[in-house]
Amino acid sequence: QVQLVESGGGLVQAGGSLRLSCAASEDTFSSTVMGWFRQAPGKEREFVASITGSGGITYYRDSVKGRFTISRDNAKNTVYLQMNSLKPEDTAVYYCNNHPPRRAWGQGTQVTVSS
């Protein structure tokens, strides 16, 4: 069973930065579109960003464009999310998965942005 392990979350002030990592135990990782998702308290999980297997194409939800950058290192089976200029509304548990999601969700990593 493929495992997804997210890390890198924390508590930051508005305007700060965090870099999230997601390690995937998947043999076909380099050919898999990966995505980051987030779920805020009382809200449904939502798409944040995605990246193709080669890393050549990325997509972002409008609210994070220009602030977040998704990247990947296929040699390490790892996908990253660099988050800059964080806002309180970015507070959520962040998850990675295939895009569209088809694996069991990992435990996620909590990101809390204080105002």
N, C-alpha and C positions, 0 to 999 in steps of 0.2 A: 504494500500500500504506500502510495506517495505521501510523504510528510512535508509539511510546509512549516517552517519555523521563523517567525518574525522577531526582530529585535531592534533596539535603537530608540525606542520611545522615551519620553520623560516629561518633565515639567519645565516649561520655558516661558519667558515673558513675551508679550506681543512684540513682533519685530525680530524675534530670535530665529534660530535655525536648528534643524535636526536632520540627521541622515538615518533613514530606516534601511534595514537589510532583511532579506528573505532568502533563506537557504531551502532549496527544494531537492528532495531525493528522487529525481526522475531521470531515467536513462535518456529520454528524448527531450530533455530540457532545451537544448539549443535550437530545436525546431518548433518550440511551443510559444505561442503568444502568452505573455504574462501580464497580469494587471495588479494594481493596488486598489483596494476598496476601503471604505471606512464606515463606521456605525457610531453615531452620536447617541447619547442617552435618549430613549423614547422615540427614536427615529429608525427608519429602515436602513439597511446597509446600502451604500451607494458607490458607484464607480468613481474612481479618482483619476487613474491614468493607466495606459497600457503601452506595451512595447512588443514589436515583432521579434521573432526568433533571432534574426540577424542584428537587431537593434536599430535598423534603418528607419523604421516608422514608429512614431509615438503619437498618442492621443491623450488629451487632458480634458477634464470637465472645465467649463468656462471659469468657474470661481478660483481655480488654482493656476490657470495659464499665466506664464510669466513669473511665477513664484516657485513652482515645483518642477523638478526634473527627474524623470524616470530613466534608469540605465540598467545595464546587466553585464555580468561577467560569466560567459558560458563555461569557461574553464573551471569556475568555482560553483557552477549551478546556483548562482545568486543574482537576485534582482534588487535594485536599490531605489530609494525615493529620497532625493535631496529636497528638503522643504525649507525655503527661505521666506522672510517677511511674514512669519506666522501670525495668524489672527485668532482671536478667541473662538471664532466660529469653525476653526479647524480642529477644535478639541473633539476627539473621538478615539475609538479603538481602530487601529489600522491593520488590515489583513492583506495578504497576497494570495493569488490563486491564478489558475489559467484564466484567459479571457476569451469567451465567456467562462465563468466558473464551472468546473466539473470535478474538482477534488474536494475531499473533506476539508473544512476550514481548520486552520491552525488556531492557536490560542490568541493570536493577535498581539499588538503592542500598543500600550496606552500613550496617547499624546494629549497633553493638557497645556493649553496656552492661557496664561493669565493676562488680564488687562491692566 
